[in-house]
């Protein structure tokens, strides 16, 4: 190998000297190097006297400055018009008019934008504007550069809307007659077409008929196809201006003729204009004129004129619904089949080969077919209306299935955007598309997921409730794969670099408490949100996860789970080793104050927040100081008087012990703000009435969650107790039946008496069982219905407690009466019904046993 490599390289003496000579030739060429960007002469020419006013400087630069300086003056024209309009119009604008005759493209484009800005800002009256600016615009309208000409045309079209009719007639419409002639240039005739469309909405119908329509007909018959195309696209504006009668007699015949034009672009423009004007045609025109044209377009689109295919697919939904009333059943079915064919255009067919017309597709054709399928996805909601939502499963579900699984991302992206519209249209039949929802959630493209997530809460609500008219509460029964799809979507977004999609997804996941159960959220989503807060490096994503976690905590229905989450928030965030986690804890506390009641925050988070006043990192203390006014607003006097004392003590320590200058500045500013704040009291006040009502509603909902949890526990206990009692009663019945069968053989006369006594005993037992159950509910019910009225001994003694496992530093005060569980004070009442009912059952059993003994004695005697 080594010999082979060296054989290709020539190290002879002559070759080495040849290389050196070549290198020397390269170094001989010396080029002058400019050591500065501008020469002293150029700098002197660019220097302007500083004592000149803005107007004088502008005039000087336009007269003797360079092009870049003149362009800067033109760009600054709106500012000059605001500051000194009279002097600008008198001295600066004439100079700009002179310069524009020889100006380059950049200055021309800048001037067009500046003139439009002056019009939009209304720096001068419209009369002054038309007198000073309009002539300059018209002079530069036919510039040789197409980009410059279009820029001035856009400015003119905006000016026409603001100008009075007489000015438009004399300054624009009258000169237009000569500029629209065949003798004028192509650019001039194109400009005339666009001005015609804008002027048509400015005058009455009779004026348009007399002065505009003759020019329109002339331009529709122009020898250049570009002019015919441009005028055809303006016929919609002309038709809106002249009304339905003239549209039928004048505009429609021109459109029909243009639809048969030899130029494909003219035919395309005629077709699109016809579709846009469907609402102006009556039923006869639609059936006799428009429908045959549309049918011919559809037939030619696959055979001879594929150029119209993309436009036809884009307007098909509007076309089908616009002609819906005149379709026969056969035509209805034909257009539906045509849409189905377009929706799979370019894809491999089920039999394993492509259509004969689609062999050897070029790249251009593939792009066209992708655009066609994308347009079909865009028109899918309109096609549901066309076939009626009741027939969706039979007619369009297969098309929906294919479009949601299309190999191209733009098609699936469009389906994801329109998915919510489809779900709304299907209403009670929305369950038929739940598989497609799961498919789009699991799509490999994040663009598709981002498009779907925009309306995800509304879609999931429709899915789980079965539409607007269906009152079923079958959570998750119709979407069994929803939770895995949601978790997969979040993980895919988390592993990508598109953090905005991840943030948006987490924000939308806050709707899940209304969709799935509390336990499913706790085990599948809540801990994931906490992990994102702890591990993700993007701040907006962390904040979105923190807020969604707080929403999950807000609707969690188990107190043990809530306490566990609160404990993790305090230990892993509030007491975390990383200062970044402690900052996120403060963000989370802001969301807690937003979503929960004041008493909830004071009970669980007030003291852990104050602990951060001793944080070793200045940024944490700084953020805490900014948060203190919100923290103080959660207090109520006199209930939270001891918490207020703790807050004041922490502020004093910060003022006395803080060494960081920035933190100390914020502390002083916060102290002034805290002094101006007024603390709400337990009773309602007028100034805090709305906030107090909102807080009371939050507190009521939190109490309701506690009551529901307690009732569920009691229900489970009662169900377990009732099953035990039923087992005992079944065993006694079995023994009684054996005894009665034995006694029946010996004595037949006493059978009736014993059976009547047994039935009476059973009835008595049932009645006592009902009384015991009603008694237990009467004892339990006031405990939950009047929970605020129950006396609490701990309020007088300043009872304190903590969430289990938080440590000594996180002792939380429970002195607020509004959020106590009253477990200790009511434990006797809670235990009383079970013992009472147990005694009643025992007494009933004893009486039944007594009845049986007396019966046996009678029989033995």
RAHU-V480156 format. One record per pair of residues at least 12 apart in sequence whose ideal C-beta (glycine too) atoms are under 10 Angstrom apart, sorted by the first residue. I is the first residue (numbers start at 0). J is the second residue. Records with the same first field share a line. If there is no record, write none. Layout:
I = J  J
This chain:
41 = 65
44 = 63  64  65  68
45 = 60  64  65  67  68
47 = 59  60  63  64  68
52 = 83  86
53 = 72  75  78  79  82  83  86  87  91
54 = 79  82  83  86  87  89  90  91
55 = 86  90  91
56 = 68  72  75
57 = 69  71  72  73  75  76  79  86  87  90  91  94  95
58 = 72  86  90  91  93  94
59 = 72  94
60 = 72  73  75  94  98
61 = 73  90  91  93  94  95  97  98
62 = 94  97  98
64 = 98
66 = 98  101  102  103  105  106
67 = 105  106
69 = 94  95  98  99  102  103  105  106  109  110
70 = 98  102  103  105  106  107  108  109  110
71 = 106  109
72 = 91  94  95  98  106  109  113
73 = 91  94  95  98  99  102  105  106  107  108  109  110  111  112  113  114
74 = 105  106  109  110  112  113  116
75 = 91  109  113
76 = 91  92  95  109  110  112  113  114  116  117  122
77 = 112  113  114  115  116  117  118  119  120  122
78 = 113  116  122
79 = 91  92  113  117  122
80 = 92  113  116  117  120  122  123  128
81 = 117  120  122
82 = 122
84 = 117  122  123  124  127  131
85 = 123  127
87 = 117  122  123  131
88 = 122  123  127  128  130  131  132
89 = 131
92 = 114  117  131  132  135
93 = 131  135
95 = 110  113  114  132  135
96 = 110  131  132  134  135  138  139
98 = 110
99 = 111  135  138  139  142
100 = 138  139
102 = 139  147
103 = 144  147
104 = 142  144  146  147  150
105 = 147
106 = 147
107 = 139  142  144  146  147  148  150  151
108 = 144  146  147  149  150  151
109 = 150
110 = 135  136  139  147  150  151  154
111 = 135  136  139  142  146  147  148  149  150  151  152  153  154  155
112 = 150  153  154
113 = 132  154
114 = 128  131  132  133  135  136  139  150  151  154  155  157  158
115 = 132  136  150  151  153  154  155  156  157  158
116 = 154
117 = 131  132
118 = 132  136  154  157  158  160  161  162
119 = 157  161
121 = 161
125 = 158  161  162  163  166
126 = 162  163  166
128 = 158  161  162
129 = 158  161  162  163  166  167  170
130 = 166
132 = 154  158
133 = 154  155  158  159  162  166  170  171
134 = 170
135 = 151  154
136 = 151  152  154  155  158
137 = 151  155  158  170  171  174
138 = 151
139 = 151  152  154  155
140 = 152  154  155  178  186  187  190  194
141 = 178  183  184  186  187  190
142 = 186
143 = 184  186
144 = 186
145 = 186  189
148 = 186  187  189  190
149 = 186  189  190  193
151 = 190
152 = 186  189  190  193  194  197
153 = 193
155 = 171  190  193  194  197
156 = 193  194  196  197  198
157 = 197
158 = 170  171  197
159 = 171  172  194  197  198  200  201
160 = 197  200  201
162 = 201
163 = 201
164 = 198  201  202  203  206
167 = 194  197  198  201  202
168 = 198  201  202  206  210
171 = 194  197  198  201
172 = 194  195  198  201  202  206  210  211  214
173 = 210
174 = 191  194
175 = 187  190  191  194  195  198  210  211  214
176 = 191  210  213  214  217
177 = 191
178 = 190  191  194  214
179 = 191  192  194  195  213  214  215  217  218  221  226  230
180 = 214  217
181 = 217  218  220  221  222  223  226
185 = 221  222  223  225  226
186 = 225
188 = 217  218  221  222  223  225  226  229  230
189 = 218  221  223  225  226  228  229  230
190 = 229
191 = 214  217  218  226  229  230  233
192 = 214  215  218  219  221  225  226  227  228  229  230  231  232  233  234
193 = 229  230  232  233  236
194 = 214  233
195 = 207  211  212  214  215  218  229  230  233  234  236  237  240
196 = 211  215  229  230  232  233  234  235  236  237  239  240
197 = 233  236  240
198 = 210  211  214  233  236  237  240
199 = 211  212  215  233  234  235  236  237  238  239  240  241
200 = 236  237  239  240
201 = 240
202 = 240  241
203 = 240  241  242
204 = 240  241  242  244  245
205 = 241  245
206 = 240  241
207 = 237  240  241  242  245
208 = 240  241  242  245  249
211 = 237  240  241
212 = 237  240  241  245  249  250  253
214 = 230
215 = 230  233  234  237  241  249  250  253
216 = 230  249  250  252  253
217 = 230
218 = 230  231  233
219 = 231  233  234  250  252  253  254  256  257  260  265  269
220 = 253  256  257
223 = 262
224 = 260  261  262  263  264  265  268
225 = 262  264  265
226 = 265
227 = 256  257  260  261  262  264  265  268  269
228 = 257  260  262  263  264  265  266  267  268  269
229 = 264  265  268
230 = 253  257  265  268
231 = 253  254  257  258  260  264  265  266  267  268  269  270  271  272  273
232 = 264  265  267  268  269  271  272  275
233 = 268  272
234 = 246  249  250  251  253  254  257  268  269  272  273  275  276
235 = 250  254  271  272  273  274  275  276  279
236 = 272
237 = 249  250  253  272
238 = 250  251  253  254  272  275  276  279  280
239 = 275  276  279
242 = 279
243 = 276  278  279  280  281  284
246 = 276  279  280  284
247 = 279  280  281  283  284  288
250 = 272  276  279
251 = 273  276  279  280  284  288  289
252 = 288
253 = 269  272
254 = 268  269  270  272  273  276  288  289  292
255 = 269  273  288  289  291  292
256 = 269
257 = 269  270  272  273
258 = 270  272  273  288  289  292  293  295  296
259 = 292  295
263 = 303  304  305  306  307
264 = 306  307
266 = 292  296  299  304  306  307  310
267 = 296  304  306  307  309  310  311
268 = 310
269 = 292  296
270 = 292  293  295  296  300  307  310  311  314  318
271 = 307  310  311  313  314
273 = 285  288  289  292  293  296  314  318  321
274 = 289  293  296  310  311  313  314  315  317  318  321  322
275 = 314  317  321
276 = 289  321
277 = 289  293  314  317  318  320  321  322
278 = 321
280 = 321  322
282 = 322  324  325
283 = 325
285 = 321  322  324  325
286 = 322  324  325  326  327
287 = 325
289 = 318  321  322  325
290 = 318  322  325  326  330
293 = 311  314  315  318  319  321  322  334
294 = 330  333  334  337
296 = 308  310  311  314  318
297 = 311  315  318  333  334  337  340  341
298 = 337
299 = 311
300 = 312  337  341  371
301 = 337  340  341  344  354  356
302 = 356
305 = 356  364  367  368  371
306 = 367
308 = 341  344  367  368  370  371  374
309 = 366  367  368  369  370  371  373  374
310 = 370  371  374
311 = 337  341  371  374
312 = 337  338  341  342  344  367  368  370  371  372  373  374  375  376  377  378
313 = 370  371  373  374  375  377  378
314 = 374  378
315 = 334  337  338  341  371  374  375  377  378  381  382  385
316 = 338  374  375  377  378  379  380  381  382  383  384  385
317 = 378  381
318 = 334  378  381  385
319 = 331  334  335  337  338  378  381  382  384  385  386
320 = 378  381  382  384  385
322 = 334  385
323 = 384  385
326 = 385
331 = 385  386
332 = 386  394
334 = 382  385
335 = 382  385  386  390  394  395  398
338 = 375  378  379  381  382  385  386  394  395  398
339 = 375  382  394  395  397  398  401
340 = 354  371  375
341 = 368  371  372  374  375  378  398
342 = 371  372  374  375  376  378  379  382  395  397  398  399  401  402  405  410
343 = 368  371  372  375  397  398  401  402  405
344 = 356  357  364  367  368  369  370  371  372  375
345 = 357  360  364  365  366  367  368  369  370  371  372  405  406  407
346 = 368  372  401  405  406  407
347 = 406
365 = 407
366 = 407
368 = 407
369 = 405  406  407  408  409  410
370 = 407  409  410
371 = 410
372 = 401  402  405  406  407  409  410  411  413  414
373 = 402  405  407  408  409  410  411  412  413  414
374 = 410  413
375 = 398  401  402  405  410  413  414
376 = 398  399  402  403  405  409  410  411  412  413  414  415  416  417
377 = 410  413  414  416  417
378 = 413  417
379 = 395  398  399  402  403  413  414  417  418  420  421  424
380 = 417  418  419  420  421  422  423  424
381 = 417  420  424
382 = 394  395  398  399
383 = 395  399  417  420  421  423  424  425
384 = 424
387 = 424
388 = 421  423  424  425  426  427  428  429
389 = 425  426  427  428
391 = 421  424  425  428  429  431  432
392 = 425  428  431  432
395 = 421
396 = 428  431  432  435
399 = 414  418  421  431  432  435
400 = 432  434  435  438
401 = 414
402 = 414  417  435
403 = 415  418  432  434  435  436  438  439  442  447
404 = 435  438  439  442
407 = 444
408 = 442  443  444  445  446  447
409 = 444  446  447
410 = 447
411 = 438  439  442  443  444  446  447  448  450  451
412 = 439  442  444  446  447  448  449  450  451
413 = 447  450
414 = 435  438  439  442  447  450  451
415 = 435  436  439  440  442  444  446  447  448  449  450  451  452  453  454
416 = 447  449  450  451  453  454
417 = 450  454
418 = 432  435  436  439  450  451  453  454  455  458
419 = 451  453  454  455  456  457  458  461
420 = 454
421 = 435  458
422 = 436  454  457  458  459  460  461  462  466
423 = 454  457  458  461  466  467
425 = 461  466
426 = 461  465  466  467  468  469
427 = 461  464  465  466  467  468  469  471
428 = 465  466  469
429 = 458  461  462  463  464  465  466  467  469  477
430 = 461  462  463  465  466  469  473  476  477  478
431 = 477
432 = 458  461  462
433 = 458  462  463  477  478  479  480  481
434 = 478  480
436 = 451  455  458  459  462  478  480  481  484
437 = 478  479  480  481  483  484  485  487  488
438 = 480  484
439 = 451  452  458  484  488
440 = 452  455  480  481  483  484  485  486  487  488  489  491
441 = 480  483  484  485  487  488  491
442 = 487  488  491
443 = 491
444 = 491
445 = 488  491  492  495  496  497  499  500  501  504
446 = 497  500
448 = 487  488  489  491  492  495  497  500  501  503  504
449 = 492  497  499  500  501  503  504
450 = 500
451 = 488  504  507
452 = 488  492  500  503  504  505  506  507  508
453 = 503  507
454 = 507
455 = 485  488  503  504  506  507  508  510  511  514
456 = 506  507  508  509  510  511  513  514
457 = 507  510
458 = 507  510
459 = 475  478  481  485  507  508  510  511  513  514  515
460 = 510  513  514
462 = 475  477  478  481  514
463 = 475  476  477  478  481  513  514  515
464 = 477  513  514
465 = 477
474 = 513  514  515  516  519
475 = 514  515  516  519
478 = 514  515
481 = 511  514  515  519
482 = 511  514  515  519  520  522  523  524
483 = 523
485 = 504  507  508  511  514  515  523  524
486 = 523  524  527
488 = 500  501  504  508
489 = 501  504  505  508  524  527  528  531  544
490 = 527
491 = 504
492 = 504  505  540
493 = 505  527  530  531  534  535  537  540  544
496 = 537
498 = 535  536  537  538  539  540  543
499 = 537  539  540
500 = 540
501 = 531  535  537  539  540  543  544
502 = 535  537  538  539  540  541  542  543  544
503 = 539  540  543
504 = 540  543  547
505 = 524  527  528  531  535  539  540  541  542  543  544  545  546  547  548
506 = 539  540  542  543  544  546  547  550
507 = 543  547
508 = 520  524  527  528  543  544  547  550  551
509 = 528  543  546  547  548  549  550  551  553  554  594
510 = 547  550
511 = 523  524  525  547  550  551  554
512 = 524  547  550  551  552  553  554  555  556
513 = 554
516 = 556
517 = 551  554  555  556  557  560  704  708
518 = 555  556  557  560
520 = 550  551  552  554  555  556  560
521 = 551  552  555  556  557  560  561  563  564
522 = 560
524 = 547  548  551
525 = 547  548  550  551  552  555  560  563  564  567
526 = 548  551  563  564  567
527 = 544  547  548
528 = 541  543  544  545  546  547  548  549  550  551  552  564
529 = 544  545  548  551  564  567  568  571  572  587
530 = 544
531 = 543  544  545  547  548
532 = 544  545  547  548  568  571  572  579  580  583  584  586  587
533 = 567  571  572  575  577  579  580  583
535 = 583
536 = 579
538 = 579  582  583  586
541 = 579  580  582  583  586  587
542 = 583  586  587  589  590
544 = 583  587
545 = 568  572  583  584  586  587  588  589  590  591
546 = 586  587  589  590  591  593  594
547 = 590
548 = 564  568  587  590
549 = 564  568  586  587  588  589  590  591  592  593  594  595
550 = 590  594
551 = 564
552 = 564  565  568  587  590  591  594  595  599
553 = 590  591  594  595  599  697  700  701  704
554 = 594  700  704
555 = 704  708
556 = 704  705  707  708  711
557 = 704  708  711  712
558 = 704  705  708  709  712  820
559 = 708  803
561 = 599  603  701  704  705  708  802
562 = 603  802  803  804  805
563 = 802  803  804
564 = 802
565 = 591  599  602  603  604  607  802  805  809  811
566 = 603  801  802  803  804  805  806  809
567 = 804
568 = 583  584  587  588  591  603  604  607  802
569 = 584  603  604  606  607  608  610  801  802  804  805  806  808  809  811
570 = 607  802  804  805  806  809
571 = 583  584
572 = 584  585  586  587  588  607
573 = 585  587  588  604  607  608  610  611  614  805  808  809
574 = 607  610  611  805  806  808  809
577 = 616
578 = 611  614  615  616  617  618  619  622
579 = 616  618  619
580 = 619
581 = 610  611  614  616  618  619  622  623
582 = 611  614  616  618  619  621  622  623
584 = 604  607  608  611  619  622  623
585 = 608  611  619  622  623  625  626  630
586 = 622  626
587 = 604
588 = 600  603  604  605  607  608  611  623  626  629  630  633
589 = 626  629  630
591 = 603  604  608  633
592 = 604  608  626  629  630  632  633
593 = 629
594 = 697
595 = 633  694  697  698  700  701  818
596 = 633  693  694  695  696  697  698  699  700  701  702  815  817  818
597 = 632  633  634  635  638  639  679  690  691  694  695  697  698  815  817  818
598 = 633  635  638  639  694  697  698  701  813  814  815  816  817  818  819
599 = 633  694  697  698  701  815  817  818
600 = 629  630  632  633  634
601 = 630  633  634  635  638  639  642  811  812  813  814  815  817  818
602 = 639  642  800  802  811  812  813  814  815  817  818  819
603 = 801  802  805  809  811  813  818
604 = 630  633  809  811
605 = 630  633  634  639  642  645  646  811  812
606 = 642  645  646  799  801  805  808  809  810  811  812
607 = 802  805  808  809  810  811
608 = 623  626  627  629  630  633  646  649
609 = 623  627  630  642  645  646  648  649  650
610 = 623  649  808  809
611 = 623  624  626  649
612 = 624  627  646  648  649  650  652  653  656  657  666
613 = 649  652  653  656  808
616 = 659
617 = 657  658  659  660  661  662  663
618 = 659  661  662
619 = 662
620 = 653  657  659  661  662  663  665  666
621 = 659  661  662  663  664  665  666
622 = 662  665
623 = 649  653  662  665  666  669
624 = 650  653  657  662  663  664  665  666  667  668  669  670  672
625 = 665  668  669  672
626 = 669
627 = 646  649  650  653  665  666  669  670  672  673  676
628 = 669  672  673  675  676
630 = 642  646  649  673
631 = 643  646  647  650  669  672  673  676  677  678
632 = 673  676  677  678  679  687  690
633 = 678  679  694
634 = 646  676  678  679  680  815
635 = 678  679  680  681  682  691  694  815  817
636 = 678  679  680  681
637 = 680  681  814
638 = 680  681  794  812  814  815  816  817
639 = 678  681  812  814  815
640 = 678  814
641 = 797  799  812  814
642 = 811  812  814  815
643 = 678
645 = 812
646 = 673
647 = 673
650 = 666  669  670  673
651 = 670
653 = 665  666  667  669  670
654 = 666  667  670
679 = 691  694
681 = 815  816  817
683 = 695
694 = 817
695 = 817
698 = 787  815  817  818
699 = 787  817
701 = 817  818
702 = 783  786  787  817  818  819  820
703 = 783
705 = 783  786  818  819  820  821
706 = 782  783  784  786  820
707 = 783
708 = 820
709 = 779  782  783  786  820  821  822  829
710 = 779  780  783
712 = 829
713 = 775  776  779  782  783  829  832  833
716 = 829  833
717 = 772  775  776  779  832  833  836
720 = 775  833  836  837  840
721 = 768  772
724 = 768  836  837  840
727 = 840  844
728 = 761  764  768  840  844
731 = 764  844  847  848  851
732 = 757  761
735 = 753  757  760  761  847  851
736 = 757
738 = 753  851  854  855
739 = 753  754  757  851  854
742 = 854  855  858  859
745 = 858  859
746 = 857  858  859
748 = 858
749 = 854  855  857  858
750 = 858
752 = 854  857  858
753 = 850  851  854  855  857  858
754 = 854
756 = 847  850  851  853  854  857
757 = 847  850  851  854
759 = 847  850
760 = 843  844  846  847  848  849  850  851  854
761 = 847
763 = 843  846  847  850
764 = 839  840  843  844  846  847
765 = 843
766 = 843
767 = 836  839  840  842  843  846
768 = 836  839  840  843
770 = 836  839
771 = 832  833  835  836  837  838  839  840  842  843
772 = 832  836  839
774 = 831  832  835  836  839
775 = 831  832  833  834  835  836  839
776 = 832
777 = 832
778 = 828  829  831  832  833  835  836
779 = 825  828  829  831  832
781 = 828
782 = 821  824  825  828  829
783 = 821  825
786 = 816  817  819  820  821  825
787 = 816  817  819  821
789 = 816  819  821  824  825  828
790 = 816  821  824
791 = 813  814  816  819  821  823  824  825
792 = 823  824
793 = 813  814  816  819  821  823  824
794 = 813  814  815  816  819
795 = 814
796 = 814
797 = 812  813  814
798 = 812  813  814  819  823
799 = 811  812  813  814
800 = 812  813  819
801 = 813
